[in-house]
Amino acid sequence: MIVGREDFYREQGYFILWVFNMLDPDQYTTKDIYVGNQKNVFVFNERVNALSESSGVLTFECHYKQPRNDNGAVVDVWECQDVTLRDLTFDRERMQAFWYDYDRAEREIQRAKLLEDFEYYWLRERPCLDSEVVDISGRDGGYEERFESLFGVEAGWINSKAVKVLDVLYAIRNTPAANAGQNVGNYRINLFALIDVMFNSQKPFLWVILWALDEYGHRNGFKDRPAFKNKVEKYRSGRKNRDLAYQRDTRYDPLFKILFPKLGTRLDAKTDW
């Protein structure tokens, strides 16, 4: 009945605020009356009545559920804040009035958990999987779907060249500058050799890789190496002469920016190294 009434008023373009004179948290954990406003419950009791009269501004207690990450599970905890009508968000798209945006907070927790899960899978589990025993593409695809759902990243990066670029970006990020001459992760070559390979095989993504070297502290270690300098000059010449082989592939930039936030401004600017 309550949900039906709320739906009716929202369809008519009205915001709904349920105001009570007290809050029993145990009662509201089993009712849906607070769900329509981002799990915010408004209380007007003697305390805020006196506060409203003294301040001249109508004030409520806003009791809201705050999601928290508890060992990978989302657990709701009741919190409280004094608010006025000016403090509220009136979201016309969802036709909800609230102080605390529960959906946004829950989504941020889920996003953080996805990034944590994905990195562990990609760097620790995936390299050890036996493709004859485990459906690796299926597991990859599951993460792809989660990125599309939580971040809006378009599907299609699994089974593409973006996968190899991800491996290289992780190698750049996780390799201390002083260890660039040592073998990298699951590769049998060091970071210097790995980047040399990228110049030959990943030309459309070189600008991303080069900026990663800069952002993760490898610029000085690479810039004076003759072989590297020659390859960079060839890259710059190709870019200047509009060589199609060096045309940038920006399809996976949204994914790169999510996984490697330090690259965000570089990818947005699309400038050369």
N, C-alpha and C positions, 0 to 999 in steps of 0.2 A: 504493500500500500504506500509506504513512504517513498520507495523508488519510483513508483508510478506517478506519484504527485510531483516529485522533483523533475522527472522527465517531461511532464506536461508543462510546468512553468518554464523550464529551460527552452522548450520548443517555442514558447511564446516570447522568448527574449528576456526573461527575468533571471536575475541572480538570486540564489537562495542562501540564507544564513540561518542555521538553527542555533538559537541562543538558549542556554540553560542556566539555572541558578546554582548548579553544582555539577561535579563530574565524578562518576564512579568508574574508574578505568576498567575494572573487571566486567562491568555491564557493557561498556562500549567495545570491548574486544569481541563480543558475540553479536553485535548489531551492525547494520550497514548504514546507519544514519550519518556517520562521519565520512564515509568513503567518497561521497560526491564532491567534497571540497578538499581533496588531497589529504584526507585523514586529519583535518583540522576540526576541533570542537571548540565553540565559543561559549564562555561562561560569564554571566553578569551576576556577581554576588555582592555582599555588603561592602567588601573591601574595595572593589573597583567602582562601585557606586559612589563611595566617598571620594575616591581618587578622581572620578569624573566630575563631581561637583566642585572639588577644590581647583582642578585644572581648567574647567570649562570645556573639556574635550571628552566626548564619549569614549570610554575605554573598556576593553574586554580582556579577560584572560583567554589566551589562545592555547589550548592544550593540543599538541600535535604529536603524531608518531614520527620518530626519526629512525630511518633504517641504518643499521650498522653491520659491518662485516665481522662475523663471528666464526673464524676458522673456515671461511668459504661459504657460510650460510648467512642469509640476510635475516637479521633479527631486529624487530621493532622495539623501540624504547620510547615511553612517554616523556615529553618535555613540555615546558610551559613558558609563555612569554606574554607580557602585557602589550596589547596592540590597540591602535585606533583604526578607524575606517581608512584613514590615509595610508596606513601601513600595509593594507591588503593589496593583493594583485587581483584584478578583475579580468580574468582571461576569457575574452569573448569567443575565441575559437572553441574552447572546451566548455564555455559558460559555467565557469567555476570561480568562486571567490575564496581566497586562501591567503595565509601569511607564509606558511612553509610549503614549498613545492616538493611534495613527497615523491612524485613520479620522477622528477629530475634527479633527486638525491639517490633514489634507488637505481636509476639508469647509470649514474656515475659509479656506483659500487659495482654494478654488473660489468661495466666497461673496464674498470680497474682489474676485476677478477679475470676477465677475458684476456687482457694483456699479459697478466701473470701466467695464466694457464698456457697461452700460446707460446710464450717465450720458453717456458720449461719444456713444452712438447717439442718445439722446433730445434732447440739446442741440445736437449738431454735425451729425449725419448726417440724422436724420429730417426736420428742417425743410426740407432741400434736396431731398428725394426727390420725384420726379414720380410721382403715383399712376397715371398712364396707362402708365408704363414699369415701375414697381416695385410689387410686391405688399406695400404697407406693412402691411396688416392681418396678413399672413402673418409678416412680420418681427416685428411687435408680439407676435403670438401665440407666437413662438418664445421671446421673453423671458419671457412670462407662464408658459410651461411650465417654464422654468429656475427662476423664482422659486418655483413650486409644488414643484419637486423639491428645491431646496436649502434653502429657508426654510419650506416648508409653507404658503405663502400661497395661499389658495384662488383658483382661476381665476375669471374673470368681470370683472376690472377693466378689461381692454382693451375698447374700444367702449362704455365707460360714462362717467358724469360724472366718475369718478375721474381720467380722463385730463386733463381740463381743470384739475382741482384740482392735479394734478402740475405742470402747466405754471406755474400761479400760484405754487405753493410754491417751485419752482426760481427763478422771477423774484424772489420775496421774498428768498430766500437769497443770490442772486447779485448783487443790486442794493445797492450801498453806500448807507447812509442819506442821504448828501449828494447822491446822484444820483436820488432818488425822483421828482424832477420831470422827469427826462429819459426819453426813450422806452426801453422795456424790451425787450431781446433782439429777437425777431422780431415783437413787437407794434408797432403804430404809435401807441400811447398810452403815457403814463408810468405809474408804479406807482400814483400817486394815482387816476388814472382807471380803471386796471385793477381796483383794489379796489372802486371804486364800482360797476363792472359786476358784480362778484361778489356784492355785496349784493342785486342784483336777480335774478341767475341761479343762484346757488349757496347758497341759504339753508340747506340741511341741512349744509353744510360750512363755514359762517361761523366756527364756533368754532375749527376747525382753522386757518383762514386768519388769524384774529385772533391766536391764540397764536403763529403763525409770525412775524407782525409784531413781537411782543414778543421772541421768542427771537433773532431776527436783527437786532435793534437799531433797529427802525423805530417803536417806540411813541411816542417823543417827537415825531417828525416828523409823526405822524398825529393824535395825541390832541387837539390844539388847532385842528384844521381844522373850521370850523363844519359843513360838509356831512358830514364823517365822524362828528362827534359826534352829529348828528341821526340818522344811520343806525344808529349803535351803540345809541342810546336806543330806536329802533324795534325793533332786534333783541332787546334786553333785555326790552322790553315784550312782544314776541311770545313769548319764552321763558317769562316769568313767567305769561302768560295761556294757556300751553299751546297756542299757535297751531300747528296741524299743519304749516304751511308751514315752521316753524323747527325741526321735530323733527330731532334730530341723526341723521345717517347715519354709523354707526360701522363699516360693513362693511369699509372699506378701511384702517382704522387699522393693522392689522399691516403693510401695505405702507408706509404713511406713516412708521411708526416705524423701519422698516428703512432707508428712503431718507433720512430726516431724523431722525437719532438725538436731536437736541436737543429734539424734540417729544415724546419718549417719555413723560416723567413727566407732561406736560400732558395727553396723550391718555389716559393711565391714570387720571388724577384726574377727567377729564371736567368740569372746572370752567369757569365762564364767564369771559370776558375782563374 
